[in-house]
Amino acid sequence: MDLGIPLLFASVALVADRDHYHLVQRALRAARVSVWIGTANVKEMMVEAPIGTRARARDRYVSVLATLEQLARSGVELRLLHAGQPSRPFREELGRRRGLVAPHFEMRQCPRVHFKLLAVDGALLYVGSANFTGAGLGAKGEGRRNFELGVLTDDERLLDAVQARFDRIWSGGECTGCLLRAHCPRPLDHGGRRRHED
């Protein structure tokens, strides 16, 4: 998968600051099978409208959920694993997106998730510091975005290991021994799945 970011040293590249924004835009638009997102925080994020659309011609920005909805409607499996409750603007926009429903789109919450990752089609992996927020992924203006670092790779062993870890948490495989289980809003091993937060 060519996203325009050169992969160096055994298919590994550094992703810094504003590069996160371009990485996410390109990776999401290239997805054909699956997109798995791991993040502590989830907030509404406005991104440039897709090339060739009227919104792009008018220099408008759209919710990143519009891109996710388009992927879901085309059959791409979308998983969003997060720790905290998504922001109110994110929840409100999600409520307007009728195409973001199971089985193609699911969100699950585990308060212990702190990793940040993006896995696309089981072929491309980002692991780093950036949450799925405008400030984290560089969608905010100059002087308002976070300083972030991450690694982009297509290494099969890393992809397998990271996706296995993600899937174990997603499936509730870590719930039984979790000492925070009593405080968990919806343990994942007992039907903690939902379209989005109430």
C-alpha positions in Angstrom: 0.0 0.0 0.0 1.6 3.3 -1.1 0.6 6.2 1.1 3.3 8.6 -0.1 5.3 8.2 3.1 8.7 6.5 2.5 9.2 3.4 4.6 12.8 3.2 5.8 14.9 0.5 7.5 13.0 -2.8 7.2 9.7 -1.0 6.2 9.6 1.4 9.1 9.1 5.2 8.9 8.8 7.9 11.5 5.6 9.9 11.7 5.8 13.3 13.4 3.3 16.0 14.2 1.3 17.1 11.1 2.3 13.9 9.2 -0.3 12.1 11.3 -3.1 14.0 9.6 -1.9 13.1 6.1 -1.3 9.5 7.2 -4.8 9.0 8.6 -6.4 10.7 5.5 -4.5 8.5 3.1 -4.8 5.3 5.1 -8.5 5.6 5.6 -9.1 6.4 1.9 -7.0 3.4 0.9 -8.8 0.9 3.2 -10.6 -2.0 1.4 -11.0 -4.7 4.1 -10.6 -3.4 7.7 -9.6 -0.4 9.8 -8.8 -1.0 13.5 -8.3 2.1 15.7 -7.0 2.0 19.3 -7.1 5.3 21.3 -7.5 6.6 24.8 -9.5 9.6 23.7 -12.0 10.1 20.9 -13.1 13.5 19.7 -14.8 14.9 16.7 -12.3 15.8 14.0 -12.8 17.9 10.9 -10.8 16.9 7.8 -10.6 18.1 4.2 -13.4 16.9 2.1 -12.4 14.2 -0.4 -10.9 15.3 -3.8 -13.5 15.6 -6.5 -16.4 16.5 -4.2 -18.3 19.7 -4.2 -17.3 20.3 -0.5 -13.7 20.1 -1.6 -14.2 22.6 -4.4 -15.7 24.9 -1.8 -12.7 24.4 0.5 -15.0 22.9 3.2 -14.1 20.5 5.9 -16.2 17.5 6.9 -16.3 15.2 9.9 -13.9 12.2 9.8 -17.0 10.2 10.5 -18.2 10.9 6.9 -15.1 9.0 5.7 -15.7 6.2 8.1 -19.4 6.0 7.0 -18.3 5.7 3.4 -16.0 2.9 4.3 -18.7 1.1 6.3 -21.1 1.4 3.4 -18.6 -0.2 1.1 -18.2 -3.2 3.5 -15.0 -2.2 5.3 -14.9 -3.6 8.9 -14.3 -0.6 11.3 -13.4 -1.2 14.9 -12.8 1.6 17.4 -11.4 0.6 20.8 -11.2 3.5 23.2 -10.8 4.2 26.9 -12.9 7.3 27.7 -16.3 8.5 26.7 -16.1 10.2 23.3 -16.6 13.9 23.2 -20.2 15.3 22.9 -19.6 16.7 19.4 -18.3 13.2 18.3 -21.4 11.5 19.8 -23.8 13.9 18.2 -22.2 13.6 14.8 -22.1 9.8 15.2 -25.8 9.9 15.9 -26.4 11.5 12.5 -24.4 8.9 10.6 -27.0 6.1 9.9 -24.4 4.1 7.9 -22.2 3.6 10.9 -23.8 0.5 12.3 -22.8 -3.1 13.0 -21.5 -5.3 11.6 -19.3 -2.9 9.7 -18.8 -0.3 12.4 -18.4 -1.0 16.1 -17.0 0.9 19.1 -16.0 -0.8 22.3 -14.8 0.8 25.5 -12.1 -0.5 27.9 -11.0 2.1 30.5 -7.5 0.5 30.5 -6.7 1.2 26.8 -4.0 3.7 26.5 -2.3 2.6 23.3 -2.7 4.5 20.1 -2.8 2.5 16.9 -4.2 2.3 13.4 -4.2 -1.0 11.5 -5.4 -1.0 7.9 -6.3 -4.1 5.9 -3.9 -6.1 8.0 -1.2 -4.6 5.9 -0.3 -1.3 7.4 0.3 -0.4 11.0 0.8 2.9 12.9 1.7 2.8 16.6 2.5 6.0 18.4 1.4 8.7 20.8 -1.5 10.3 18.9 -5.0 9.9 20.1 -7.9 9.9 17.6 -8.5 13.6 18.1 -7.9 16.7 16.0 -5.0 17.9 18.2 -3.5 14.4 18.3 -3.7 13.8 14.6 -2.6 17.2 13.5 -6.0 18.5 12.2 -5.9 21.5 14.4 -4.2 24.8 13.2 -0.6 25.7 13.7 0.2 26.3 17.3 -2.8 24.3 18.5 -1.9 20.7 17.6 0.1 18.3 19.8 3.7 17.3 19.4 3.3 13.6 18.4 5.6 10.8 17.3 4.8 7.4 15.9 6.1 4.6 13.7 4.5 3.4 10.5 5.3 -0.1 9.2 4.1 -3.0 7.1 6.1 -5.6 9.1 4.0 -8.7 9.2 5.2 -9.9 12.6 4.4 -6.6 14.2 1.0 -6.4 12.5 0.2 -9.9 13.7 1.3 -9.2 17.3 -0.4 -5.9 17.6 -3.7 -7.1 16.0 -3.7 -10.1 18.2 -3.3 -7.9 21.3 -6.1 -5.6 20.0 -8.4 -8.5 19.3 -7.8 -10.1 22.7 -8.9 -6.8 24.4 -11.7 -6.3 21.9 -13.1 -9.8 22.6 -13.0 -9.4 26.4 -10.0 -11.8 26.8 -8.5 -9.5 29.4 -11.6 -8.9 31.4 -11.6 -11.8 33.8 -8.3 -10.9 35.5 -8.8 -7.1 35.4 -8.8 -5.5 38.8 -10.8 -2.6 37.4 -13.7 -4.8 36.3 -16.0 -3.7 39.1 -15.7 -0.1 37.9 -16.0 -1.0 34.2 -19.1 0.5 32.5 -19.7 -2.5 30.2 -17.2 -5.4 30.5 -16.4 -6.7 27.0 -16.7 -10.3 27.9 -20.3 -9.8 28.8 -21.9 -8.0 25.9 -20.1 -4.6 26.3 -20.6 -4.0 22.6 -22.6 -1.1 21.3 -22.9 1.1 18.3 -21.8 4.1 20.2 -21.9 5.7 23.7 -25.3 6.6 25.2 
